Amino acid sequence: MPVSFDGKLVVAISSRALFDLSDSHQVFEQEGLDAFQDYQVAHEDDLLAPGDAFALVKKLLAINEMEEGRGRVEVILLSRNSSDTGLRVFNSIEHYGLPITRAAFAGGQSPHRYVPAFGAHVFLSTDAEDVRSVLDAGFAAATILSRGSLDPTDSVLRIAFDGDAVLFSDESEQLFQSDGLEAFAANEKSAARQPLSDGPFRGFLEALHQIQREFTPARCPIRTALVTARSAPAHERVVRTLRSWGIRIDESLFLGGLPKGEFLRAFGADVFFDDQQGHCESASRHVAAGHVPHGISNPRRESGQ
């Protein structure tokens, strides 16, 4: 029988999000591809330090070690390295005992086109253009920003999401930006029983929820949170949308525009996904943040600008 990822949470991650490749990337930026290749081969026995998404990946893979979650998570490496220069990455994977066995080495090209082929629920990278390309193809993706100094307090994986343009479409955000807060609030109140359209991260949240259902609340290794600038009465539409999806969110924070960083630290988030660059930069002082360059807050620049 062919191998199938049915029923699994599939996470694709770039090598620079998983490990600190700043030394070799600097060589590439300053000296070019040939020098980069020579550097990687010369240093392939030098272990790489963990990158900004390393702790997140380690917690994800640990779910497979629990009986209820056995075999439910697959992490796939997507890299611009060639298989030759990628040996350093796989040597480090082996050193840290990460059960990552599948990879796509794109030989200097963007590996984003392999996200649909693997059926990944989310792609995490440090390359914003690769992330945009994956989002344009209809898959969840985020650019990982350098994280703050928060250390994991336990083995529970805590993932926080913004709402509009992340879990949900940006239809309400478009109204807010065009007509202002009062019009936004009035619209959300009148449309409270009309579910919001899907955002790019709905599928990822659903895959997390399916794993959560395998565990009792006391043993569940995943905890999710909605952390949004919305406040009452705009909260009702969000609650009813999640209910219509049949998805449980463990914690919901309706902050009414308050800065999110301290609340994310209190939640203990391993990663926070938001569509607004400023929110992500603020949050990254406390937790790993994933910028989702999607929707009206992230217009594409015209070529030449």
DALINTA-V478551 format. One line per field, one symbol per residue. psi: psi as a letter, one per 30 degrees, with the letter a starting at -180 (. if undefined). A space follows every 10 residues. Layout:
BEGIN
psi = ???
END
This chain:
BEGIN
psi = klkkgkgljj kkklefeelj geeeeeeeee fleeeeeeee efgffkkklk afgeeeeeee ffeffkefgk gfkkkkkkkf llfeffeeee eeeeefhkij fkljjghflk gfffeeefhk fkkklgjeee eeeeeffglk lkjklklagk kkfafkjjkk kldkgdellg eeeeeefefl eeeeeeeeef gegjkllklf geeeeeeeee eefflleffk gkklkkjlfl lkgfeeeeee eeeffhkkke kkjjfhfkkf eeeeeefhkf kkkkfkeeee eeeffelkkj kjikaffikk kkkf.
END
